[in-house]
Amino acid sequence: MINVNHVQKLSPKELDNKIKFLSLEKIELIVYKIAKSIIMNLGTTAKA
């Protein structure tokens, strides 16, 4: 949840950095989920 009042006080550069940081976190989360599912799949295929 982003506080709109807080965002309005930020300068455009700060806002840009914040957006980049948030998108980076999302990308890391997606990469983590993909890696986890691959590991899970490898684990199940190895057992079979």
MODELLER restraints for C-alpha pairs under 7 A, 6 or more apart:
rsr = mdl.restraints
at = mdl.atoms
rsr.add(forms.Gaussian(group=physical.xy_distance, feature=features.Distance(at['CA:7:A'], at['CA:15:A']), mean=6.91, stdev=0.5))
